[in-house]
C-alpha cells in the first residue's frame, strides 16, 4: 500500500471540491482532509486554510501542477461583470 503524504494546503471549500473532482476524473489516488473542528466552529480554517490534500509521493508533482492551474484560472481577470456596452 502506498503511503499518503501531505501535498499542499487548500484555501477553501470550493478549491477543495474542484480539486477533488479533477483528481477523481483522472483517477489519481488522494485524500482530502478538512481542518474544520465542530468544537471550535471552524476556527482553525481561518488560520490554517480549509484543509490539505494528501497522496502517494509519485503523484505530488502532478497534483501541484493541477492545483496551480486551478488557482491561476480562479485568480484571473473576470471581465464578465465589468463589460458595459458603449453608445450605439
PyMOL Python script that loads the backbone (N, CA, C, O; Angstrom):
from pymol import cmd

cmd.read_pdbstr("""\
ATOM      1  N   UNK A   1       0.831  -1.184   0.000  1.00  0.00           N
ATOM      2  CA  UNK A   1       0.000   0.000   0.000  1.00  0.00           C
ATOM      3  C   UNK A   1       0.875   1.247   0.000  1.00  0.00           C
ATOM      4  O   UNK A   1       1.842   1.336   0.756  1.00  0.00           O
ATOM      5  N   UNK A   2       0.531   2.205  -0.849  1.00  0.00           N
ATOM      6  CA  UNK A   2       1.282   3.447  -0.937  1.00  0.00           C
ATOM      7  C   UNK A   2       1.046   4.297   0.303  1.00  0.00           C
ATOM      8  O   UNK A   2      -0.054   4.323   0.856  1.00  0.00           O
ATOM      9  N   UNK A   3       2.091   4.987   0.728  1.00  0.00           N
ATOM     10  CA  UNK A   3       1.961   5.873   1.872  1.00  0.00           C
ATOM     11  C   UNK A   3       1.525   7.261   1.390  1.00  0.00           C
ATOM     12  O   UNK A   3       2.137   7.838   0.492  1.00  0.00           O
ATOM     13  N   UNK A   4       0.474   7.777   1.992  1.00  0.00           N
ATOM     14  CA  UNK A   4      -0.049   9.087   1.622  1.00  0.00           C
ATOM     15  C   UNK A   4       0.662  10.162   2.430  1.00  0.00           C
ATOM     16  O   UNK A   4       0.777  10.059   3.651  1.00  0.00           O
ATOM     17  N   UNK A   5       1.139  11.198   1.739  1.00  0.00           N
ATOM     18  CA  UNK A   5       1.820  12.314   2.378  1.00  0.00           C
ATOM     19  C   UNK A   5       1.167  13.615   1.941  1.00  0.00           C
ATOM     20  O   UNK A   5       0.603  13.703   0.850  1.00  0.00           O
ATOM     21  N   UNK A   6       1.247  14.620   2.797  1.00  0.00           N
ATOM     22  CA  UNK A   6       0.650  15.921   2.521  1.00  0.00           C
ATOM     23  C   UNK A   6       1.270  16.532   1.268  1.00  0.00           C
ATOM     24  O   UNK A   6       2.491  16.583   1.122  1.00  0.00           O
ATOM     25  N   UNK A   7       0.397  16.997   0.363  1.00  0.00           N
ATOM     26  CA  UNK A   7       0.854  17.624  -0.876  1.00  0.00           C
ATOM     27  C   UNK A   7       0.811  19.140  -0.748  1.00  0.00           C
ATOM     28  O   UNK A   7       1.807  19.813  -1.012  1.00  0.00           O
ATOM     29  N   UNK A   8      -0.338  19.685  -0.342  1.00  0.00           N
ATOM     30  CA  UNK A   8      -0.487  21.135  -0.251  1.00  0.00           C
ATOM     31  C   UNK A   8      -1.706  21.488   0.593  1.00  0.00           C
ATOM     32  O   UNK A   8      -2.613  20.676   0.776  1.00  0.00           O
ATOM     33  N   UNK A   9      -1.708  22.720   1.101  1.00  0.00           N
ATOM     34  CA  UNK A   9      -2.839  23.243   1.868  1.00  0.00           C
ATOM     35  C   UNK A   9      -3.848  23.831   0.888  1.00  0.00           C
ATOM     36  O   UNK A   9      -3.470  24.473  -0.092  1.00  0.00           O
ATOM     37  N   UNK A  10      -5.118  23.610   1.153  1.00  0.00           N
ATOM     38  CA  UNK A  10      -6.191  24.118   0.306  1.00  0.00           C
ATOM     39  C   UNK A  10      -6.812  25.341   0.965  1.00  0.00           C
ATOM     40  O   UNK A  10      -6.993  25.377   2.183  1.00  0.00           O
ATOM     41  N   UNK A  11      -7.137  26.343   0.153  1.00  0.00           N
ATOM     42  CA  UNK A  11      -7.596  27.625   0.677  1.00  0.00           C
ATOM     43  C   UNK A  11      -9.044  27.639   1.140  1.00  0.00           C
ATOM     44  O   UNK A  11      -9.373  28.298   2.126  1.00  0.00           O
ATOM     45  N   UNK A  12      -9.912  26.917   0.439  1.00  0.00           N
ATOM     46  CA  UNK A  12     -11.338  26.999   0.771  1.00  0.00           C
ATOM     47  C   UNK A  12     -12.074  25.763   0.262  1.00  0.00           C
ATOM     48  O   UNK A  12     -11.501  24.919  -0.426  1.00  0.00           O
ATOM     49  N   UNK A  13     -13.338  25.677   0.611  1.00  0.00           N
ATOM     50  CA  UNK A  13     -14.172  24.531   0.258  1.00  0.00           C
ATOM     51  C   UNK A  13     -14.320  24.396  -1.256  1.00  0.00           C
ATOM     52  O   UNK A  13     -14.291  23.287  -1.789  1.00  0.00           O
ATOM     53  N   UNK A  14     -14.478  25.517  -1.942  1.00  0.00           N
ATOM     54  CA  UNK A  14     -14.638  25.492  -3.398  1.00  0.00           C
ATOM     55  C   UNK A  14     -13.400  24.897  -4.070  1.00  0.00           C
ATOM     56  O   UNK A  14     -13.511  24.042  -4.948  1.00  0.00           O
ATOM     57  N   UNK A  15     -12.226  25.354  -3.651  1.00  0.00           N
ATOM     58  CA  UNK A  15     -10.978  24.836  -4.208  1.00  0.00           C
ATOM     59  C   UNK A  15     -10.845  23.338  -3.926  1.00  0.00           C
ATOM     60  O   UNK A  15     -10.408  22.578  -4.790  1.00  0.00           O
ATOM     61  N   UNK A  16     -11.220  22.918  -2.726  1.00  0.00           N
ATOM     62  CA  UNK A  16     -11.140  21.506  -2.346  1.00  0.00           C
ATOM     63  C   UNK A  16     -12.063  20.654  -3.213  1.00  0.00           C
ATOM     64  O   UNK A  16     -11.660  19.592  -3.689  1.00  0.00           O
ATOM     65  N   UNK A  17     -13.296  21.112  -3.422  1.00  0.00           N
ATOM     66  CA  UNK A  17     -14.249  20.353  -4.231  1.00  0.00           C
ATOM     67  C   UNK A  17     -13.805  20.270  -5.685  1.00  0.00           C
ATOM     68  O   UNK A  17     -13.924  19.223  -6.321  1.00  0.00           O
ATOM     69  N   UNK A  18     -13.295  21.372  -6.203  1.00  0.00           N
ATOM     70  CA  UNK A  18     -12.847  21.393  -7.593  1.00  0.00           C
ATOM     71  C   UNK A  18     -11.647  20.472  -7.800  1.00  0.00           C
ATOM     72  O   UNK A  18     -11.608  19.704  -8.761  1.00  0.00           O
ATOM     73  N   UNK A  19     -10.671  20.549  -6.896  1.00  0.00           N
ATOM     74  CA  UNK A  19      -9.502  19.678  -6.999  1.00  0.00           C
ATOM     75  C   UNK A  19      -9.906  18.219  -6.853  1.00  0.00           C
ATOM     76  O   UNK A  19      -9.426  17.371  -7.606  1.00  0.00           O
ATOM     77  N   UNK A  20     -10.774  17.912  -5.905  1.00  0.00           N
ATOM     78  CA  UNK A  20     -11.247  16.545  -5.701  1.00  0.00           C
ATOM     79  C   UNK A  20     -11.890  16.010  -6.978  1.00  0.00           C
ATOM     80  O   UNK A  20     -11.660  14.862  -7.359  1.00  0.00           O
ATOM     81  N   UNK A  21     -12.686  16.833  -7.629  1.00  0.00           N
ATOM     82  CA  UNK A  21     -13.359  16.432  -8.859  1.00  0.00           C
ATOM     83  C   UNK A  21     -12.350  16.108  -9.971  1.00  0.00           C
ATOM     84  O   UNK A  21     -12.479  15.095 -10.659  1.00  0.00           O
ATOM     85  N   UNK A  22     -11.356  16.970 -10.136  1.00  0.00           N
ATOM     86  CA  UNK A  22     -10.337  16.755 -11.184  1.00  0.00           C
ATOM     87  C   UNK A  22      -9.524  15.499 -10.886  1.00  0.00           C
ATOM     88  O   UNK A  22      -9.266  14.697 -11.783  1.00  0.00           O
ATOM     89  N   UNK A  23      -9.121  15.327  -9.636  1.00  0.00           N
ATOM     90  CA  UNK A  23      -8.322  14.147  -9.276  1.00  0.00           C
ATOM     91  C   UNK A  23      -9.114  12.857  -9.447  1.00  0.00           C
ATOM     92  O   UNK A  23      -8.565  11.850  -9.893  1.00  0.00           O
ATOM     93  N   UNK A  24     -10.388  12.876  -9.101  1.00  0.00           N
ATOM     94  CA  UNK A  24     -11.236  11.700  -9.311  1.00  0.00           C
ATOM     95  C   UNK A  24     -11.374  11.389 -10.802  1.00  0.00           C
ATOM     96  O   UNK A  24     -11.312  10.232 -11.216  1.00  0.00           O
ATOM     97  N   UNK A  25     -11.562  12.437 -11.593  1.00  0.00           N
ATOM     98  CA  UNK A  25     -11.716  12.263 -13.040  1.00  0.00           C
ATOM     99  C   UNK A  25     -10.456  11.637 -13.654  1.00  0.00           C
ATOM    100  O   UNK A  25     -10.547  10.820 -14.570  1.00  0.00           O
ATOM    101  N   UNK A  26      -9.291  12.025 -13.148  1.00  0.00           N
ATOM    102  CA  UNK A  26      -8.021  11.495 -13.662  1.00  0.00           C
ATOM    103  C   UNK A  26      -7.574  10.230 -12.940  1.00  0.00           C
ATOM    104  O   UNK A  26      -6.497   9.699 -13.208  1.00  0.00           O
ATOM    105  N   UNK A  27      -8.416   9.751 -12.017  1.00  0.00           N
ATOM    106  CA  UNK A  27      -8.142   8.543 -11.248  1.00  0.00           C
ATOM    107  C   UNK A  27      -6.812   8.611 -10.497  1.00  0.00           C
ATOM    108  O   UNK A  27      -6.050   7.644 -10.464  1.00  0.00           O
ATOM    109  N   UNK A  28      -6.551   9.774  -9.895  1.00  0.00           N
ATOM    110  CA  UNK A  28      -5.351   9.977  -9.086  1.00  0.00           C
ATOM    111  C   UNK A  28      -5.733   9.719  -7.623  1.00  0.00           C
ATOM    112  O   UNK A  28      -6.620  10.389  -7.093  1.00  0.00           O
ATOM    113  N   UNK A  29      -5.078   8.762  -6.972  1.00  0.00           N
ATOM    114  CA  UNK A  29      -5.420   8.457  -5.577  1.00  0.00           C
ATOM    115  C   UNK A  29      -5.077   9.638  -4.673  1.00  0.00           C
ATOM    116  O   UNK A  29      -3.993  10.213  -4.779  1.00  0.00           O
ATOM    117  N   UNK A  30      -6.004  10.000  -3.784  1.00  0.00           N
ATOM    118  CA  UNK A  30      -5.791  11.146  -2.912  1.00  0.00           C
ATOM    119  C   UNK A  30      -6.751  11.099  -1.729  1.00  0.00           C
ATOM    120  O   UNK A  30      -7.743  10.371  -1.739  1.00  0.00           O
ATOM    121  N   UNK A  31      -6.435  11.882  -0.724  1.00  0.00           N
ATOM    122  CA  UNK A  31      -7.305  12.070   0.434  1.00  0.00           C
ATOM    123  C   UNK A  31      -7.412  13.561   0.700  1.00  0.00           C
ATOM    124  O   UNK A  31      -6.418  14.285   0.654  1.00  0.00           O
ATOM    125  N   UNK A  32      -8.632  14.013   0.980  1.00  0.00           N
ATOM    126  CA  UNK A  32      -8.860  15.405   1.325  1.00  0.00           C
ATOM    127  C   UNK A  32      -9.134  15.451   2.825  1.00  0.00           C
ATOM    128  O   UNK A  32      -9.973  14.700   3.325  1.00  0.00           O
ATOM    129  N   UNK A  33      -8.442  16.315   3.537  1.00  0.00           N
ATOM    130  CA  UNK A  33      -8.655  16.429   4.985  1.00  0.00           C
ATOM    131  C   UNK A  33      -8.995  17.869   5.333  1.00  0.00           C
ATOM    132  O   UNK A  33      -8.212  18.782   5.070  1.00  0.00           O
ATOM    133  N   UNK A  34     -10.146  18.064   5.916  1.00  0.00           N
ATOM    134  CA  UNK A  34     -10.595  19.387   6.347  1.00  0.00           C
ATOM    135  C   UNK A  34     -10.044  19.696   7.735  1.00  0.00           C
ATOM    136  O   UNK A  34      -9.924  18.798   8.568  1.00  0.00           O
ATOM    137  N   UNK A  35      -9.710  20.955   7.986  1.00  0.00           N
ATOM    138  CA  UNK A  35      -9.278  21.385   9.316  1.00  0.00           C
ATOM    139  C   UNK A  35     -10.470  21.804  10.181  1.00  0.00           C
ATOM    140  O   UNK A  35     -10.284  22.276  11.302  1.00  0.00           O
ATOM    141  N   UNK A  36     -11.695  21.634   9.667  1.00  0.00           N
ATOM    142  CA  UNK A  36     -12.875  22.052  10.428  1.00  0.00           C
ATOM    143  C   UNK A  36     -13.011  21.215  11.698  1.00  0.00           C
ATOM    144  O   UNK A  36     -12.887  19.991  11.670  1.00  0.00           O
ATOM    145  N   UNK A  37     -13.263  21.888  12.787  1.00  0.00           N
ATOM    146  CA  UNK A  37     -13.455  21.229  14.072  1.00  0.00           C
ATOM    147  C   UNK A  37     -14.754  21.771  14.671  1.00  0.00           C
ATOM    148  O   UNK A  37     -14.855  22.962  14.965  1.00  0.00           O
ATOM    149  N   UNK A  38     -15.730  20.913  14.847  1.00  0.00           N
ATOM    150  CA  UNK A  38     -17.031  21.380  15.331  1.00  0.00           C
ATOM    151  C   UNK A  38     -16.943  21.987  16.728  1.00  0.00           C
ATOM    152  O   UNK A  38     -17.724  22.878  17.064  1.00  0.00           O
ATOM    153  N   UNK A  39     -16.015  21.523  17.533  1.00  0.00           N
ATOM    154  CA  UNK A  39     -15.880  22.074  18.886  1.00  0.00           C
ATOM    155  C   UNK A  39     -15.461  23.538  18.843  1.00  0.00           C
ATOM    156  O   UNK A  39     -15.818  24.313  19.731  1.00  0.00           O
ATOM    157  N   UNK A  40     -14.708  23.920  17.818  1.00  0.00           N
ATOM    158  CA  UNK A  40     -14.237  25.298  17.694  1.00  0.00           C
ATOM    159  C   UNK A  40     -14.900  26.022  16.530  1.00  0.00           C
ATOM    160  O   UNK A  40     -14.459  27.103  16.141  1.00  0.00           O
ATOM    161  N   UNK A  41     -15.960  25.434  15.971  1.00  0.00           N
ATOM    162  CA  UNK A  41     -16.746  26.041  14.898  1.00  0.00           C
ATOM    163  C   UNK A  41     -15.890  26.533  13.728  1.00  0.00           C
ATOM    164  O   UNK A  41     -16.112  27.630  13.215  1.00  0.00           O
ATOM    165  N   UNK A  42     -14.928  25.736  13.312  1.00  0.00           N
ATOM    166  CA  UNK A  42     -14.134  26.080  12.135  1.00  0.00           C
ATOM    167  C   UNK A  42     -13.067  27.124  12.371  1.00  0.00           C
ATOM    168  O   UNK A  42     -12.528  27.664  11.405  1.00  0.00           O
ATOM    169  N   UNK A  43     -12.739  27.431  13.605  1.00  0.00           N
ATOM    170  CA  UNK A  43     -11.749  28.459  13.930  1.00  0.00           C
ATOM    171  C   UNK A  43     -10.413  28.216  13.238  1.00  0.00           C
ATOM    172  O   UNK A  43      -9.787  29.162  12.758  1.00  0.00           O
ATOM    173  N   UNK A  44      -9.972  26.971  13.181  1.00  0.00           N
ATOM    174  CA  UNK A  44      -8.672  26.668  12.606  1.00  0.00           C
ATOM    175  C   UNK A  44      -8.636  26.878  11.096  1.00  0.00           C
ATOM    176  O   UNK A  44      -7.563  27.091  10.531  1.00  0.00           O
ATOM    177  N   UNK A  45      -9.782  26.820  10.440  1.00  0.00           N
ATOM    178  CA  UNK A  45      -9.818  27.031   8.991  1.00  0.00           C
ATOM    179  C   UNK A  45      -9.477  28.469   8.637  1.00  0.00           C
ATOM    180  O   UNK A  45      -8.927  28.720   7.565  1.00  0.00           O
ATOM    181  N   UNK A  46      -9.784  29.410   9.500  1.00  0.00           N
ATOM    182  CA  UNK A  46      -9.426  30.804   9.213  1.00  0.00           C
ATOM    183  C   UNK A  46      -7.939  31.040   9.384  1.00  0.00           C
ATOM    184  O   UNK A  46      -7.389  31.970   8.795  1.00  0.00           O
ATOM    185  N   UNK A  47      -7.282  30.216  10.180  1.00  0.00           N
ATOM    186  CA  UNK A  47      -5.862  30.376  10.434  1.00  0.00           C
ATOM    187  C   UNK A  47      -4.987  29.495   9.534  1.00  0.00           C
ATOM    188  O   UNK A  47      -3.914  29.920   9.105  1.00  0.00           O
ATOM    189  N   UNK A  48      -5.437  28.288   9.250  1.00  0.00           N
ATOM    190  CA  UNK A  48      -4.613  27.307   8.546  1.00  0.00           C
ATOM    191  C   UNK A  48      -5.060  27.010   7.131  1.00  0.00           C
ATOM    192  O   UNK A  48      -4.362  26.295   6.412  1.00  0.00           O
ATOM    193  N   UNK A  49      -6.190  27.531   6.708  1.00  0.00           N
ATOM    194  CA  UNK A  49      -6.744  27.173   5.406  1.00  0.00           C
ATOM    195  C   UNK A  49      -7.827  26.125   5.582  1.00  0.00           C
ATOM    196  O   UNK A  49      -8.068  25.655   6.693  1.00  0.00           O
ATOM    197  N   UNK A  50      -8.476  25.762   4.496  1.00  0.00           N
ATOM    198  CA  UNK A  50      -9.595  24.817   4.558  1.00  0.00           C
ATOM    199  C   UNK A  50      -9.152  23.446   5.058  1.00  0.00           C
ATOM    200  O   UNK A  50      -9.827  22.828   5.881  1.00  0.00           O
ATOM    201  N   UNK A  51      -8.026  22.983   4.557  1.00  0.00           N
ATOM    202  CA  UNK A  51      -7.521  21.655   4.881  1.00  0.00           C
ATOM    203  C   UNK A  51      -6.346  21.345   3.969  1.00  0.00           C
ATOM    204  O   UNK A  51      -5.684  22.261   3.483  1.00  0.00           O
ATOM    205  N   UNK A  52      -6.079  20.073   3.732  1.00  0.00           N
ATOM    206  CA  UNK A  52      -4.994  19.729   2.809  1.00  0.00           C
ATOM    207  C   UNK A  52      -5.334  18.473   2.017  1.00  0.00           C
ATOM    208  O   UNK A  52      -6.233  17.707   2.363  1.00  0.00           O
ATOM    209  N   UNK A  53      -4.580  18.298   0.948  1.00  0.00           N
ATOM    210  CA  UNK A  53      -4.707  17.107   0.112  1.00  0.00           C
ATOM    211  C   UNK A  53      -3.459  16.253   0.332  1.00  0.00           C
ATOM    212  O   UNK A  53      -2.344  16.771   0.381  1.00  0.00           O
ATOM    213  N   UNK A  54      -3.655  14.960   0.462  1.00  0.00           N
ATOM    214  CA  UNK A  54      -2.558  14.001   0.612  1.00  0.00           C
ATOM    215  C   UNK A  54      -2.634  12.987  -0.517  1.00  0.00           C
ATOM    216  O   UNK A  54      -3.711  12.691  -1.033  1.00  0.00           O
ATOM    217  N   UNK A  55      -1.465  12.456  -0.895  1.00  0.00           N
ATOM    218  CA  UNK A  55      -1.398  11.469  -1.975  1.00  0.00           C
ATOM    219  C   UNK A  55      -0.066  10.739  -1.897  1.00  0.00           C
ATOM    220  O   UNK A  55       0.855  11.192  -1.218  1.00  0.00           O
ATOM    221  N   UNK A  56       0.039   9.607  -2.593  1.00  0.00           N
ATOM    222  CA  UNK A  56       1.335   8.935  -2.690  1.00  0.00           C
ATOM    223  C   UNK A  56       2.356   9.863  -3.368  1.00  0.00           C
ATOM    224  O   UNK A  56       2.000  10.659  -4.237  1.00  0.00           O
ATOM    225  N   UNK A  57       3.602   9.753  -2.967  1.00  0.00           N
ATOM    226  CA  UNK A  57       4.660  10.635  -3.463  1.00  0.00           C
ATOM    227  C   UNK A  57       4.754  10.750  -4.964  1.00  0.00           C
ATOM    228  O   UNK A  57       5.076  11.821  -5.479  1.00  0.00           O
ATOM    229  N   UNK A  58       4.482   9.683  -5.676  1.00  0.00           N
ATOM    230  CA  UNK A  58       4.620   9.697  -7.135  1.00  0.00           C
ATOM    231  C   UNK A  58       3.625  10.634  -7.830  1.00  0.00           C
ATOM    232  O   UNK A  58       3.802  10.968  -9.001  1.00  0.00           O
ATOM    233  N   UNK A  59       2.579  11.057  -7.106  1.00  0.00           N
ATOM    234  CA  UNK A  59       1.558  11.932  -7.699  1.00  0.00           C
ATOM    235  C   UNK A  59       1.681  13.392  -7.254  1.00  0.00           C
ATOM    236  O   UNK A  59       0.923  14.238  -7.729  1.00  0.00           O
ATOM    237  N   UNK A  60       2.609  13.704  -6.361  1.00  0.00           N
ATOM    238  CA  UNK A  60       2.703  15.047  -5.800  1.00  0.00           C
ATOM    239  C   UNK A  60       2.887  16.126  -6.870  1.00  0.00           C
ATOM    240  O   UNK A  60       2.171  17.127  -6.862  1.00  0.00           O
ATOM    241  N   UNK A  61       3.812  15.941  -7.766  1.00  0.00           N
ATOM    242  CA  UNK A  61       4.081  16.965  -8.783  1.00  0.00           C
ATOM    243  C   UNK A  61       2.869  17.200  -9.674  1.00  0.00           C
ATOM    244  O   UNK A  61       2.544  18.342  -9.999  1.00  0.00           O
ATOM    245  N   UNK A  62       2.207  16.130 -10.066  1.00  0.00           N
ATOM    246  CA  UNK A  62       1.024  16.256 -10.918  1.00  0.00           C
ATOM    247  C   UNK A  62      -0.091  17.003 -10.189  1.00  0.00           C
ATOM    248  O   UNK A  62      -0.764  17.846 -10.780  1.00  0.00           O
ATOM    249  N   UNK A  63      -0.287  16.696  -8.913  1.00  0.00           N
ATOM    250  CA  UNK A  63      -1.323  17.364  -8.135  1.00  0.00           C
ATOM    251  C   UNK A  63      -0.988  18.841  -7.952  1.00  0.00           C
ATOM    252  O   UNK A  63      -1.868  19.694  -8.063  1.00  0.00           O
ATOM    253  N   UNK A  64       0.280  19.148  -7.672  1.00  0.00           N
ATOM    254  CA  UNK A  64       0.688  20.550  -7.515  1.00  0.00           C
ATOM    255  C   UNK A  64       0.477  21.330  -8.814  1.00  0.00           C
ATOM    256  O   UNK A  64       0.080  22.495  -8.784  1.00  0.00           O
ATOM    257  N   UNK A  65       0.740  20.694  -9.936  1.00  0.00           N
ATOM    258  CA  UNK A  65       0.524  21.341 -11.230  1.00  0.00           C
ATOM    259  C   UNK A  65      -0.972  21.612 -11.458  1.00  0.00           C
ATOM    260  O   UNK A  65      -1.351  22.698 -11.897  1.00  0.00           O
ATOM    261  N   UNK A  66      -1.802  20.630 -11.161  1.00  0.00           N
ATOM    262  CA  UNK A  66      -3.256  20.789 -11.315  1.00  0.00           C
ATOM    263  C   UNK A  66      -3.758  21.897 -10.389  1.00  0.00           C
ATOM    264  O   UNK A  66      -4.542  22.748 -10.809  1.00  0.00           O
ATOM    265  N   UNK A  67      -3.316  21.890  -9.150  1.00  0.00           N
ATOM    266  CA  UNK A  67      -3.739  22.908  -8.191  1.00  0.00           C
ATOM    267  C   UNK A  67      -3.275  24.301  -8.624  1.00  0.00           C
ATOM    268  O   UNK A  67      -4.017  25.274  -8.491  1.00  0.00           O
ATOM    269  N   UNK A  68      -2.061  24.395  -9.135  1.00  0.00           N
ATOM    270  CA  UNK A  68      -1.567  25.670  -9.648  1.00  0.00           C
ATOM    271  C   UNK A  68      -2.407  26.179 -10.800  1.00  0.00           C
ATOM    272  O   UNK A  68      -2.705  27.371 -10.881  1.00  0.00           O
ATOM    273  N   UNK A  69      -2.792  25.274 -11.698  1.00  0.00           N
ATOM    274  CA  UNK A  69      -3.656  25.654 -12.829  1.00  0.00           C
ATOM    275  C   UNK A  69      -5.020  26.130 -12.338  1.00  0.00           C
ATOM    276  O   UNK A  69      -5.551  27.117 -12.846  1.00  0.00           O
ATOM    277  N   UNK A  70      -5.587  25.437 -11.356  1.00  0.00           N
ATOM    278  CA  UNK A  70      -6.892  25.835 -10.808  1.00  0.00           C
ATOM    279  C   UNK A  70      -6.810  27.208 -10.149  1.00  0.00           C
ATOM    280  O   UNK A  70      -7.704  28.039 -10.306  1.00  0.00           O
ATOM    281  N   UNK A  71      -5.732  27.432  -9.415  1.00  0.00           N
ATOM    282  CA  UNK A  71      -5.574  28.718  -8.724  1.00  0.00           C
ATOM    283  C   UNK A  71      -5.356  29.860  -9.701  1.00  0.00           C
ATOM    284  O   UNK A  71      -5.906  30.945  -9.514  1.00  0.00           O
ATOM    285  N   UNK A  72      -4.565  29.635 -10.736  1.00  0.00           N
ATOM    286  CA  UNK A  72      -4.331  30.711 -11.700  1.00  0.00           C
ATOM    287  C   UNK A  72      -5.594  31.002 -12.504  1.00  0.00           C
ATOM    288  O   UNK A  72      -5.838  32.151 -12.874  1.00  0.00           O
ATOM    289  N   UNK A  73      -6.394  29.980 -12.776  1.00  0.00           N
ATOM    290  CA  UNK A  73      -7.643  30.192 -13.510  1.00  0.00           C
ATOM    291  C   UNK A  73      -8.648  30.960 -12.656  1.00  0.00           C
ATOM    292  O   UNK A  73      -9.393  31.795 -13.169  1.00  0.00           O
ATOM    293  N   UNK A  74      -8.668  30.677 -11.348  1.00  0.00           N
ATOM    294  CA  UNK A  74      -9.640  31.348 -10.481  1.00  0.00           C
ATOM    295  C   UNK A  74      -9.214  32.758 -10.116  1.00  0.00           C
ATOM    296  O   UNK A  74     -10.061  33.569  -9.741  1.00  0.00           O
ATOM    297  N   UNK A  75      -7.926  33.079 -10.212  1.00  0.00           N
ATOM    298  CA  UNK A  75      -7.472  34.421  -9.859  1.00  0.00           C
ATOM    299  C   UNK A  75      -7.303  35.315 -11.083  1.00  0.00           C
ATOM    300  O   UNK A  75      -6.895  36.470 -10.963  1.00  0.00           O
ATOM    301  N   UNK A  76      -7.615  34.781 -12.255  1.00  0.00           N
ATOM    302  CA  UNK A  76      -7.513  35.563 -13.482  1.00  0.00           C
ATOM    303  C   UNK A  76      -8.559  36.649 -13.536  1.00  0.00           C
ATOM    304  O   UNK A  76      -9.515  36.639 -12.760  1.00  0.00           O
ATOM    305  N   UNK A  77      -8.382  37.594 -14.457  1.00  0.00           N
ATOM    306  CA  UNK A  77      -9.345  38.696 -14.553  1.00  0.00           C
ATOM    307  C   UNK A  77     -10.732  38.198 -14.941  1.00  0.00           C
ATOM    308  O   UNK A  77     -10.882  37.365 -15.835  1.00  0.00           O
ATOM    309  N   UNK A  78     -11.721  38.711 -14.266  1.00  0.00           N
ATOM    310  CA  UNK A  78     -13.103  38.360 -14.558  1.00  0.00           C
ATOM    311  C   UNK A  78     -13.760  39.573 -15.189  1.00  0.00           C
ATOM    312  O   UNK A  78     -14.186  40.494 -14.492  1.00  0.00           O
ATOM    313  N   UNK A  79     -13.840  39.567 -16.491  1.00  0.00           N
ATOM    314  CA  UNK A  79     -14.368  40.715 -17.212  1.00  0.00           C
ATOM    315  C   UNK A  79     -15.855  40.612 -17.463  1.00  0.00           C
ATOM    316  O   UNK A  79     -16.440  41.531 -18.037  1.00  0.00           O
ATOM    317  N   UNK A  80     -16.483  39.534 -17.056  1.00  0.00           N
ATOM    318  CA  UNK A  80     -17.887  39.319 -17.395  1.00  0.00           C
ATOM    319  C   UNK A  80     -18.802  40.369 -16.779  1.00  0.00           C
ATOM    320  O   UNK A  80     -19.796  40.748 -17.397  1.00  0.00           O
ATOM    321  N   UNK A  81     -18.492  40.848 -15.580  1.00  0.00           N
ATOM    322  CA  UNK A  81     -19.343  41.845 -14.934  1.00  0.00           C
ATOM    323  C   UNK A  81     -18.913  43.265 -15.239  1.00  0.00           C
ATOM    324  O   UNK A  81     -19.701  44.197 -15.079  1.00  0.00           O
ATOM    325  N   UNK A  82     -17.662  43.449 -15.681  1.00  0.00           N
ATOM    326  CA  UNK A  82     -17.137  44.790 -15.906  1.00  0.00           C
ATOM    327  C   UNK A  82     -17.447  45.321 -17.293  1.00  0.00           C
ATOM    328  O   UNK A  82     -17.263  46.509 -17.556  1.00  0.00           O
ATOM    329  N   UNK A  83     -17.903  44.475 -18.164  1.00  0.00           N
ATOM    330  CA  UNK A  83     -18.152  44.919 -19.532  1.00  0.00           C
ATOM    331  C   UNK A  83     -19.454  45.700 -19.605  1.00  0.00           C
ATOM    332  O   UNK A  83     -20.502  45.258 -19.135  1.00  0.00           O
ATOM    333  N   UNK A  84     -19.353  46.860 -20.203  1.00  0.00           N
ATOM    334  CA  UNK A  84     -20.550  47.666 -20.433  1.00  0.00           C
ATOM    335  C   UNK A  84     -20.635  47.971 -21.910  1.00  0.00           C
ATOM    336  O   UNK A  84     -19.621  48.055 -22.604  1.00  0.00           O
ATOM    337  N   UNK A  85     -21.815  48.129 -22.365  1.00  0.00           N
ATOM    338  CA  UNK A  85     -21.987  48.398 -23.780  1.00  0.00           C
ATOM    339  C   UNK A  85     -21.869  49.893 -24.016  1.00  0.00           C
ATOM    340  O   UNK A  85     -22.408  50.706 -23.266  1.00  0.00           O
ATOM    341  N   UNK A  86     -21.153  50.232 -25.072  1.00  0.00           N
ATOM    342  CA  UNK A  86     -20.976  51.634 -25.428  1.00  0.00           C
ATOM    343  C   UNK A  86     -22.187  52.156 -26.156  1.00  0.00           C
ATOM    344  O   UNK A  86     -23.132  51.415 -26.429  1.00  0.00           O
ATOM    345  N   UNK A  87     -22.157  53.437 -26.469  1.00  0.00           N
ATOM    346  CA  UNK A  87     -23.281  54.019 -27.206  1.00  0.00           C
ATOM    347  C   UNK A  87     -23.410  53.365 -28.562  1.00  0.00           C
ATOM    348  O   UNK A  87     -22.427  52.996 -29.204  1.00  0.00           O
ATOM    349  N   UNK A  88     -24.616  53.238 -28.959  1.00  0.00           N
ATOM    350  CA  UNK A  88     -24.652  52.573 -30.143  1.00  0.00           C
ATOM    351  C   UNK A  88     -25.628  52.365 -31.079  1.00  0.00           C
ATOM    352  O   UNK A  88     -25.384  51.705 -32.089  1.00  0.00           O
TER     353      UNK A  88
END
""", "prot")
cmd.dss("prot")
cmd.show_as("cartoon", "prot")
cmd.util.cbc("prot")
cmd.orient("prot")
